[in-house]
Amino acid sequence: MLNIVLFTSVNTNSAIANVSNDLVSEFNKAGNNVSIISTENFQINKVECFPNLATFIRHDEHDTILPKVSDADIVLYQFGNNYSFHGESIKWLFKFPGIVILHDYFLGDLLNGITINDESLANKIFQETYNVSKAYIIERELLSNDSPFLTKPLFSEWIALRSTGIVTHSSVEIDYYEKFTVGKVIMLDLFFKLKFDPDNVVKLITKTDIKRQMILTFGRLNENRVLELLIYALSQNYILRDNYYLLFAGDISPKYKDKIKLLAFENNIDVMFTGQVTNEVLAALINESSIVNCLRNPVYESASASLLTSLSFGKPTLVHNHGHYSSIPSDAVMKVELGKENEFISMWLLKLLVEFDFRNELSTHALNFYKKVSDCSSYSRKLINFSLENMKNLEIFDIKADIENYLTVSKFSFIPKTFLELVEQKLRNKFS
């Protein structure tokens, strides 16, 4: 039996908590003793979390957590880019380095949360990792289309430096992270299964005009979801405009929502916004949809829960052909080339209208790929074996030392010169 401590979000609105829920189930089946530490920076009750995570310990219950971490065989940290879900892991990672599971390779928003809520810690992170004297808010406009970081991690190195080993879900960043962690890096195919009760999935009437087909976009609707690309593509072809409408399900900022609504109005495109929905409603929407849109630019994620969910339903799915999406088999998704979005989106949508066998072929390959990668049992076994090997690197860190002594100047030899120069130049020019 192993003593495993898992720092994770537990709220049912978190896709990473969904993954942790299944992981804990596998850990328990193997007879391990699992302690779950919630990392949300807001109050949460047992009703609002996944069932296998309901025994969680709050991140601020130090007297309870300290002995568990001290006696742990494995310490795991689940990290995504959402500060409200994962921000409370940071102070524990500084005290007790462990295995870091990265779900996003852009963690600028997480770092921004630290800058806003703990400026002193943020300053140390910038000084130690990026050789910049003062922490700054990372604006996404730093990630332009010609940025070299579109195919590299960005602002996640500061977490990698404090890991004893890294688990990622994309082969894109393996070589890069090996420069920063004292341990090894492993790529594991992410598993994900949307939790819903089929008996409660009621057929949802989303449109009275049954002649047109729904293109569904769901999840967190940040600006990197480039919703405007669908509007541009539909507006330039009357056949597409007459046969499709757009539905957006998920949280979206008022500013971005207004932008999309105005653009749709100007181009005579029918759009609908549902806001965040329950898993049962989402399952009904996916079931009714004709196409799922998973376009992203830039790609911040190491893997995509929304993509896996779409593929689990066998839906034709639009993705950009970069980042980790480029590694998805081309017969399982509809890949769109950067800079040629109108051309490729129009081509795929027209093909689905006129080639009836194409939809069935896509669906078959999508389901086959999903079944191949969504194996929680295999993931759990590989994760434990990897973690046991790399937790030995803990001796490199003096966990009783002050934060300032965690990293030495020699660590900068791991950072590519071009990376440091680019970050320093951009930050200093923008904020000095």
C-alpha positions as a printed Julia matrix, in Angstrom:
432×3 Matrix{Float64}:
   0.0    0.0     0.0
   1.25   3.45   -0.96
   0.54   6.73    0.78
  -0.45   9.12   -2.01
  -1.18  12.82   -1.54
  -3.04  14.44   -4.43
  -3.35  18.23   -4.7
  -6.25  18.86   -7.07
  -9.37  20.85   -7.76
 -12.44  18.94   -6.6
 -15.29  21.1    -7.91
 -17.58  19.5   -10.49
 -17.06  22.5   -12.8
 -13.4   21.54  -13.2
 -12.41  19.15  -15.98
  -9.21  18.35  -14.09
 -11.27  17.38  -11.04
 -13.16  15.02  -13.32
  -9.85  13.35  -14.2
  -8.79  13.23  -10.52
 -12.09  11.58   -9.59
 -11.36   8.64  -11.89
  -7.7    8.51  -10.83
  -8.6    8.26   -7.16
 -10.96   5.41   -7.97
  -8.08   3.49   -9.57
  -5.73   4.32   -6.69
  -8.29   3.0    -4.21
  -8.88  -0.19   -6.21
  -5.16  -0.91   -5.94
  -5.39  -0.65   -2.14
  -3.53   2.65   -1.77
  -4.14   5.24    0.93
  -5.08   8.5    -0.82
  -5.28  11.96    0.75
  -7.0   14.59   -1.39
  -6.11  18.25   -0.89
  -8.52  20.73   -2.47
  -6.77  23.6    -4.28
  -9.69  25.95   -5.0
  -9.35  29.46   -3.59
 -13.08  29.58   -2.8
 -15.31  27.79   -0.31
 -16.63  24.45   -1.49
 -18.88  21.86    0.1
 -19.14  18.12   -0.42
 -22.2   18.44   -2.68
 -20.23  20.53   -5.18
 -17.43  18.02   -5.72
 -17.01  14.68   -7.46
 -17.92  11.64   -5.3
 -14.42  10.14   -5.08
 -13.06  13.53   -4.0
 -15.63  14.19   -1.27
 -13.19  13.31    1.53
 -10.96  16.24    0.59
  -8.9   18.25    3.05
  -8.91  22.01    2.56
  -5.61  23.47    1.42
  -5.38  25.67    4.54
  -5.68  22.81    7.05
  -1.92  22.85    7.57
  -1.77  20.73   10.71
  -3.61  17.93    8.92
  -1.73  18.19    5.63
   1.85  18.46    6.93
   2.13  14.94    8.41
   0.44  13.41    5.37
   2.85  15.08    2.94
   5.83  14.25    5.16
   4.89  10.54    5.22
   3.82  10.31    1.56
   5.38   7.9    -0.9
   4.03  10.01   -3.76
   2.98  13.67   -3.87
   1.01  14.65   -6.99
   0.04  18.13   -8.15
  -2.63  18.64  -10.81
  -2.07  21.95  -12.6
  -4.12  23.87  -15.13
  -4.2   27.54  -16.07
  -7.18  28.5   -13.87
  -6.04  30.28  -10.69
  -9.35  29.88   -8.88
  -9.08  26.09   -9.25
  -5.33  25.54   -8.83
  -3.8   28.61   -7.21
  -3.66  27.19   -3.69
  -1.28  24.42   -4.8
   1.56  26.86   -5.34
   2.64  27.45   -1.73
   2.59  23.71   -1.05
   4.69  23.01   -4.15
   7.3   25.44   -2.83
   7.37  23.62    0.51
   7.1   20.06   -0.82
   8.21  19.52   -4.45
   6.57  16.56   -6.13
   5.27  15.13   -9.39
   3.6   17.84  -11.47
   0.84  16.83  -13.89
   0.52  19.61  -16.47
  -2.81  19.91  -18.27
  -1.9   23.26  -19.86
   1.46  24.4   -21.1
   0.56  28.06  -20.91
   0.19  28.94  -17.22
   0.3   32.71  -17.57
  -3.18  33.17  -16.1
  -2.2   31.06  -13.09
   0.9   33.2   -12.66
  -1.23  36.34  -12.98
  -3.37  35.1   -10.1
  -0.28  34.77   -7.93
   0.87  38.26   -8.94
  -2.49  39.72   -7.91
  -2.88  37.73   -4.68
   0.72  37.25   -3.48
   3.03  39.83   -5.03
   6.02  38.84   -2.91
   5.89  35.23   -4.1
   5.3   36.35   -7.68
   8.39  38.58   -7.55
  10.49  35.62   -6.41
   9.14  33.48   -9.27
  10.0   36.14  -11.87
  13.44  36.75  -10.38
  14.38  33.09  -10.09
  12.93  31.84  -13.35
  12.97  34.71  -15.82
  15.66  36.97  -14.36
  13.15  39.82  -14.25
  13.23  41.88  -11.05
   9.49  42.5   -10.69
   6.38  40.42  -11.41
   4.1   41.66  -14.18
   0.69  40.7   -15.44
   1.14  38.44  -18.47
  -1.13  39.63  -21.26
  -2.12  37.15  -23.91
  -1.29  39.63  -26.64
   2.33  38.65  -25.95
   1.36  35.48  -27.82
   1.08  36.74  -31.36
   0.64  34.5   -34.38
   4.35  34.78  -35.17
   5.42  34.0   -31.6
   7.81  31.05  -31.22
   5.8   30.1   -28.13
   2.89  28.86  -30.21
   4.7   25.54  -30.34
   6.48  25.84  -26.99
   5.32  26.04  -23.38
   5.17  29.53  -21.92
   5.17  30.69  -18.31
   4.99  27.15  -16.99
   8.75  26.79  -16.53
   8.5   28.2   -12.99
   6.41  25.2   -11.96
   8.61  22.73  -13.85
  11.66  23.97  -11.93
   9.99  22.93   -8.68
   8.94  19.44   -9.78
  10.62  16.12   -9.12
   9.17  14.89  -12.41
   6.6   16.02  -14.98
   3.63  14.28  -16.56
   2.3   15.87  -19.72
  -0.39  14.81  -22.16
   1.29  15.92  -25.35
   4.57  14.96  -26.98
   4.97  18.57  -28.14
   6.67  19.8   -24.95
   8.63  16.78  -23.66
  12.08  17.92  -24.83
  11.39  21.42  -23.59
  10.44  20.44  -20.05
  13.41  18.14  -19.71
  15.5   21.33  -19.56
  13.76  22.45  -16.36
  12.85  19.52  -14.12
  15.4   17.68  -12.0
  13.58  14.47  -12.87
  12.19  12.97  -16.03
   9.24  13.85  -18.26
   6.64  11.33  -19.41
   3.78  11.7   -21.87
   0.58   9.86  -20.97
  -2.53   9.91  -23.14
  -5.18  11.84  -21.23
  -8.36   9.95  -20.45
 -11.62  11.85  -19.98
 -15.24  10.85  -19.69
 -18.09  13.3   -19.28
 -20.09  12.38  -16.17
 -23.85  12.38  -16.71
 -26.89  10.24  -16.03
 -28.31   9.0   -19.37
 -31.75   8.68  -17.79
 -31.72  12.39  -17.01
 -30.62  13.53  -20.46
 -33.83  14.95  -21.81
 -34.04  15.8   -25.48
 -33.37  19.52  -25.59
 -35.06  21.62  -28.25
 -32.45  24.16  -29.21
 -33.93  25.41  -32.48
 -37.38  25.29  -34.02
 -35.86  25.46  -37.5
 -34.96  21.79  -37.9
 -33.66  22.32  -41.44
 -30.37  23.75  -40.22
 -27.61  21.86  -38.44
 -25.96  22.94  -35.2
 -22.25  23.71  -34.9
 -21.56  23.47  -31.17
 -18.71  25.05  -29.22
 -18.57  24.24  -25.5
 -16.28  24.71  -22.5
 -14.54  27.88  -21.41
 -15.04  30.3   -24.27
 -11.84  32.31  -24.02
 -10.64  34.4   -26.96
  -8.24  31.65  -28.03
 -11.36  29.68  -29.01
 -11.49  32.1   -32.01
 -15.28  31.88  -32.35
 -15.19  34.59  -35.0
 -13.59  32.18  -37.48
 -16.85  30.24  -37.76
 -18.79  33.44  -38.43
 -16.38  34.51  -41.15
 -16.55  31.1   -42.85
 -20.36  30.89  -42.79
 -20.81  34.48  -43.94
 -18.88  33.95  -47.15
 -20.98  31.06  -48.43
 -24.78  31.24  -48.63
 -25.04  27.43  -48.69
 -23.28  27.22  -45.35
 -25.21  30.17  -43.94
 -28.51  28.56  -44.9
 -27.61  25.13  -43.52
 -25.81  25.8   -40.24
 -26.25  27.84  -37.07
 -23.89  28.34  -34.13
 -24.46  27.48  -30.48
 -21.99  28.42  -27.75
 -22.29  26.64  -24.38
 -20.03  27.76  -21.54
 -18.65  30.71  -19.63
 -17.68  33.7   -21.78
 -16.61  37.19  -20.8
 -19.22  39.94  -21.46
 -16.72  41.78  -23.66
 -16.01  38.79  -25.9
 -19.69  37.82  -26.02
 -20.66  41.31  -27.19
 -17.94  41.16  -29.84
 -19.22  37.84  -31.2
 -22.88  38.92  -31.1
 -22.11  42.11  -33.02
 -20.01  40.25  -35.59
 -22.77  37.67  -36.08
 -25.39  40.41  -36.48
 -23.28  42.26  -39.05
 -22.81  39.05  -41.05
 -26.37  37.75  -40.68
 -25.3   34.59  -38.82
 -27.62  33.0   -36.26
 -25.87  32.43  -32.92
 -27.09  31.28  -29.51
 -25.44  31.47  -26.07
 -26.52  29.15  -23.25
 -23.96  30.05  -20.58
 -22.64  27.25  -18.41
 -24.86  24.17  -18.47
 -25.15  20.93  -16.51
 -23.46  17.8   -17.81
 -26.87  16.35  -18.7
 -27.76  19.39  -20.8
 -24.31  19.38  -22.38
 -24.68  15.7   -23.3
 -28.03  16.5   -24.93
 -26.49  19.4   -26.87
 -23.58  17.3   -28.1
 -25.98  14.53  -29.09
 -28.06  16.98  -31.13
 -25.12  18.78  -32.72
 -23.99  18.11  -36.23
 -20.42  19.35  -35.7
 -18.3   20.27  -32.67
 -15.86  23.15  -32.9
 -12.56  22.72  -31.02
 -10.53  25.33  -32.91
  -7.93  27.1   -30.75
  -5.26  29.65  -31.53
  -2.95  29.83  -29.7
  -3.14  26.36  -28.18
  -2.63  26.65  -24.42
  -3.69  23.11  -23.48
  -1.54  20.02  -23.16
  -4.69  18.05  -23.99
  -8.35  18.92  -24.49
 -11.21  17.53  -22.42
 -13.73  19.07  -24.83
 -12.08  17.32  -27.78
 -12.13  13.95  -26.02
 -15.76  14.5   -25.05
 -16.69  15.26  -28.64
 -14.84  12.2   -29.93
 -16.54  10.02  -27.3
 -19.84  10.93  -28.98
 -18.37  10.22  -32.43
 -18.93  13.8   -33.57
 -17.18  15.41  -36.55
 -14.8   17.84  -34.85
 -12.93  20.89  -36.15
  -9.4   21.41  -34.78
  -6.44  23.55  -35.73
  -3.5   21.59  -37.08
  -0.99  22.77  -34.48
  -0.09  22.19  -30.84
  -1.14  18.81  -29.49
  -4.05  18.73  -31.95
  -1.58  18.04  -34.76
  -0.87  14.63  -33.2
  -4.53  13.51  -33.44
  -4.99  11.1   -36.38
  -6.17  13.03  -39.43
  -8.96  10.54  -40.1
 -10.5   11.17  -36.65
 -10.87  14.98  -36.83
 -11.2   17.76  -39.41
  -7.9   19.66  -39.32
  -7.76  23.35  -40.21
  -4.51  25.01  -41.27
  -3.43  28.27  -39.64
  -3.99  31.28  -41.88
  -6.32  29.31  -44.16
  -9.3   29.0   -41.82
 -11.99  30.2   -44.25
 -10.82  27.79  -46.9
 -10.58  24.73  -44.65
 -13.68  25.35  -42.52
 -15.79  25.87  -45.65
 -14.35  22.76  -47.27
 -15.16  20.52  -44.28
 -18.66  21.92  -43.73
 -19.58  21.52  -47.4
 -18.16  18.02  -47.47
 -20.36  17.01  -44.54
 -23.41  18.33  -46.4
 -22.84  16.41  -49.63
 -20.82  13.31  -48.73
 -23.01  11.24  -46.43
 -20.45   8.46  -45.93
 -17.85  10.97  -44.77
 -19.7   11.64  -41.51
 -19.9    7.92  -40.71
 -16.22   7.43  -41.48
 -15.24  10.32  -39.23
 -17.44   9.01  -36.45
 -15.94   5.52  -36.63
 -12.36   6.78  -36.49
 -13.18   9.28  -33.72
 -14.68   6.57  -31.51
 -11.78   4.21  -32.2
  -9.24   6.87  -31.22
 -11.16   7.77  -28.08
 -11.34   4.13  -26.95
  -7.6    3.75  -27.58
  -6.51   6.69  -25.4
  -9.18   6.73  -22.68
  -7.79   4.04  -20.41
  -7.72   5.3   -16.83
  -6.43   2.0   -15.45
  -3.35   2.04  -17.69
  -2.79   5.74  -16.99
  -2.92   5.12  -13.23
  -0.4    2.26  -13.32
   2.06   4.21  -15.46
   1.65   7.31  -13.29
   2.42   5.41  -10.08
   5.49   3.69  -11.54
   6.8    6.97  -12.92
   6.1    8.81   -9.65
   7.86   6.26   -7.44
  10.97   6.53   -9.61
  10.99  10.33   -9.7
  10.0   11.06   -6.1
  13.58   9.99   -5.31
  14.64  13.35   -6.75
  13.14  15.0    -3.67
  16.52  14.74   -1.95
  17.8   17.37   -4.38
  15.52  19.89   -2.71
  16.0   20.99    0.86
  12.34  21.22    1.83
  13.2   23.0     5.07
  15.07  25.78    3.28
  13.69  29.19    2.62
  12.03  29.67   -0.77
  14.94  31.82   -1.92
  17.31  28.88   -1.52
  15.26  26.41   -3.55
  16.85  27.37   -6.83
  20.42  28.35   -7.43
  21.75  30.58  -10.15
  23.1   27.47  -11.85
  19.5   26.65  -12.77
  19.64  29.4   -15.37
  21.92  27.17  -17.44
  18.81  25.11  -18.19
  16.97  28.04  -19.7
  17.57  28.6   -23.43
  19.19  31.97  -23.98
  16.68  32.88  -26.67
  13.84  32.24  -24.24
  15.24  34.5   -21.54
  16.05  37.24  -24.01
  12.6   37.15  -25.55
  10.73  37.2   -22.25
  12.92  39.91  -20.76
  12.74  42.07  -23.85
   8.96  41.8   -24.2
   8.26  42.36  -20.53
  10.7   45.21  -20.1
   9.56  46.98  -23.29
   5.91  46.59  -22.41
   5.92  47.47  -18.74
   9.04  49.5   -18.01
